[in-house]
């Protein structure tokens, strides 16, 4: 029969909510409640301004509350990695796409190879779960189109790391 050597791996990781996000949501709820209580007390122009602010803060709070469920999807096909951000299982946004020829380094955070890029100022894409218990990797790449280096923080499975090392043997450190 027909046999193929294509590599295709697809996996999704759920991002953990950050403390700063919880603080933003709590602050916006507090502002909305304060405005809701102050609108009936205020009259005239201040009341109209407070009403406008109440509507704006309520809409912003509802939108902010909607961004609870965030996942990152890693698609790896024959040396090409594409990362997408999925919000509330509805909206899909492509974060980046990188070819195997653009990869300079893939290493676990905390290793000697990864520490070389700790203090280097590069555009950073955080596509990780944010959970300290998950094994986190750093990918450093070079974009030919943009002409600059970047780094990606992500949580690939061992299967994905093995597939990446198949195409980038000298750049992947386990």
Beta strands, then each sheet from edge to edge (+ up, - down):
strand 1: 8-14
strand 2: 70-77
strand 3: 80-87
strand 4: 91-98
strand 5: 103-108
strand 6: 123-127
strand 7: 137-143
strand 8: 148-154
strand 9: 172-173
sheet 1: 1+ 2- 3+ 4-
sheet 2: 6+ 8+ 7- 5+ 9+
end
